[in-house]
Amino acid sequence: MKSILAAVSLLALLLLASPPLAAQNTAQGSYNQGVLLFNQGKFEEALVIFEQVLQARPDFVYARSYATKCKNALSQNLGPKNDLEGKLARVIVPEINFVEAPLGDVLDYFSSRAQELSKGEIVVNFIYKGTAEERAKTLITLSHRNVPMNEAVKYVGQLSRTQVKYEAHAVVIDPSPAPAPALTPEAPANSFPTTPAAPKNPFE
């Protein structure tokens, strides 16, 4: 009888010490949402969620670790940019699978996809400075999953050997090579003309 009472008492203590299952599931869901925001660079929003998780479950070690990471990122001003590149960084493309796709079609895809995934909040124009022939004949093969759109644009720039420049409302794709830095000619070690040596006297 005593052993049964002791077992019941121990079980009651364990139940009191552990948070309810519903609370655990809620905390885990909120934690997952915070991690998603963290990966998108939304550190301030993620920090709010992690702190809420810690209020419900102070023993949640991973949430505490991410909260610290958020604070460090905010202290270093690493939050998402408000410019066009920063906006595209927050647009996660679920899947990209280009196989020898013309560069022009790829840029048109990025433009429509950004508007679609952002639900109309981001409208971006891609301006290609090359010829129509280059736009049609430059082929892109690229495969990625869950990639930020600014990274996808960077990959396309590397594959097409073009320069990617962000303006206020447009992304400029320029196939012109970057100008090479001017070279300063080096002065010779001896800038004075040398006097030719006198020929030897063959009779000496």
URTA-V698942 format. One record per residue. OMEGA is omega in degrees with one decimal (none if undefined). NEAR is the number of other C-alpha atoms within 8 Angstrom. D_LAST is the distance of its C-alpha to the last C-alpha in whole Angstrom. Layout:
OMEGA;NEAR;D_LAST  OMEGA;NEAR;D_LAST
This chain:
179.7;4;131  -179.3;5;129  178.8;6;126  178.5;7;127  179.8;8;127  180.0;8;124  179.0;8;122  179.4;8;123  179.6;8;122  179.0;8;119  179.2;8;119  178.2;8;120  179.6;8;117  179.3;8;115  178.1;8;116  -177.1;7;116  -176.6;6;113  176.3;6;111  179.1;9;111  -177.8;6;114  179.9;6;112  179.3;6;112  178.1;9;110  -179.5;10;108  178.4;8;107  179.6;8;107  179.8;11;105  178.1;8;103  177.9;8;103  178.0;11;102  179.5;12;99  178.1;8;98  178.1;10;98  178.4;13;96  178.6;10;93  178.1;8;93  178.5;12;93  -178.6;11;90  176.7;7;88  179.7;8;89  179.8;10;87  -170.3;11;91  -178.5;13;91  179.1;9;93  -179.9;9;96  -178.4;15;95  178.6;13;95  -178.5;8;99  -179.5;12;100  178.4;15;98  175.4;11;100  177.5;8;103  -178.3;14;103  175.2;12;102  179.5;7;105  -177.9;8;107  -178.7;10;105  -178.3;8;103  -178.0;5;102  -172.4;9;100  -176.1;7;97  177.3;6;95  178.3;12;96  179.3;11;95  179.7;8;92  177.1;11;92  177.4;12;93  178.3;8;91  178.6;8;88  -179.8;13;90  178.6;10;90  -179.8;8;86  179.6;11;85  179.1;11;87  178.4;7;86  178.4;6;82  -178.0;6;84  179.7;8;83  -177.8;10;86  179.2;10;86  177.5;8;85  178.9;7;87  -174.6;7;85  179.0;12;85  178.5;10;82  178.0;11;84  179.2;12;88  178.3;11;86  -179.4;13;85  176.2;11;89  -178.4;11;89  179.4;10;89  -176.4;11;89  -177.6;7;91  173.7;9;89  179.6;9;86  178.5;8;85  175.5;10;83  -179.0;7;82  179.1;7;80  176.5;10;82  -177.4;12;80  179.5;13;79  178.3;8;82  178.9;8;84  -179.5;11;83  176.8;9;83  178.5;9;86  179.8;8;88  -177.8;9;86  -178.6;12;88  -177.8;8;91  178.6;8;91  179.4;14;90  -178.7;13;93  -176.1;8;96  178.9;10;95  -179.9;9;95  175.3;7;98  -177.3;8;97  -177.8;6;96  175.0;9;92  -174.0;9;91  175.7;10;88  175.0;8;86  -177.6;11;83  179.7;8;80  -174.8;8;78  178.2;8;75  179.1;9;74  177.0;6;75  179.1;6;78  177.7;6;76  180.0;8;74  -177.4;12;77  -171.9;10;79  174.6;8;76  -173.1;9;75  -176.1;10;77  171.4;14;77  -174.5;9;78  178.7;9;80  179.9;8;82  174.5;8;84  175.8;8;87  -177.3;8;88  173.1;11;85  -173.8;12;85  178.7;14;84  176.3;10;81  177.8;9;80  177.7;9;81  178.4;9;79  178.7;9;76  179.5;8;76  176.6;10;76  178.8;12;74  -178.8;8;71  -178.8;8;72  -179.2;11;72  178.3;7;69  175.9;12;70  179.2;12;71  -180.0;11;74  179.5;8;75  172.8;10;79  -174.3;8;80  -176.2;6;84  -177.7;9;86  173.0;11;83  -176.9;12;80  177.9;13;77  -173.8;13;75  179.9;11;72  -179.4;10;70  178.8;7;67  178.1;6;64  -179.5;5;64  179.6;4;61  178.3;4;58  -179.5;4;56  179.9;4;54  177.4;4;50  -178.6;4;48  -179.6;4;45  177.3;4;42  177.9;5;40  -177.4;5;36  178.9;4;35  -174.9;5;32  -179.0;6;34  178.8;4;31  179.8;5;29  178.9;4;25  -179.0;4;22  -179.1;4;20  179.2;4;16  179.9;4;14  179.8;4;12  175.3;4;8  -176.0;5;6  -176.9;4;6  178.7;3;4  none;3;0
